């Protein structure tokens, strides 16, 4: 049996119903995700009775406070460019930035 092609109005109704179904399903998924996220956040904030809370991690042992870093003399260069130069030197040498001492940085 051969059917005639859909008229313009029928095609618009089919397309519109498809859009409505897709957006209804998206809204349903959004609602499910919202409910699950609230349930999970509620469980996280209210521990199950009888379960011991994990012991807090001990504070890391820190060395004595480092002395104030000497000021770097900048000649012909702004602070942002100097910070970039310091970061590049630290990265290329593999030495942590807090172990490097810069006395002056001059634009060439």
GIQUI-V936831 format. One record per residue. PSI is psi in radians with two decimals (* if undefined). Layout:
BEGIN
PSI + PSI
END
This chain:
BEGIN
2.26 + 2.28 + 2.61 + 2.68 + 2.76 + 2.49 + 2.95 + -0.73 + -0.75 + -0.70 + -0.69 + -0.69 + -0.73 + -0.78 + -0.76 + -0.73 + -0.62 + -0.79 + -0.77 + -0.78 + -0.77 + -0.81 + -0.57 + -0.72 + -0.67 + -0.73 + -0.70 + -0.79 + -0.69 + -0.77 + -0.74 + -0.76 + -0.70 + -0.78 + -0.80 + -0.72 + -0.65 + -0.67 + -0.79 + -0.74 + -0.56 + -0.67 + -0.63 + -0.67 + -0.38 + 1.65 + 2.70 + 2.32 + 2.52 + -0.31 + 2.28 + 2.42 + 2.50 + 2.49 + 2.45 + 2.55 + 2.45 + 2.59 + 2.42 + 2.50 + 2.18 + 2.56 + 3.04 + 2.59 + 2.31 + 2.64 + 2.75 + 2.33 + 2.38 + 2.62 + 2.47 + 2.32 + 2.11 + 2.17 + 1.87 + 0.43 + 2.49 + 3.04 + -0.64 + -0.78 + -0.66 + -0.71 + -0.67 + -0.74 + -0.76 + -0.74 + -0.69 + -0.76 + -0.76 + -0.74 + -0.80 + -0.62 + -0.35 + 0.17 + 2.29 + 2.56 + -0.56 + -0.15 + -0.12 + 2.58 + 2.08 + 2.18 + -0.71 + 2.65 + 2.19 + 2.36 + 2.39 + *
END
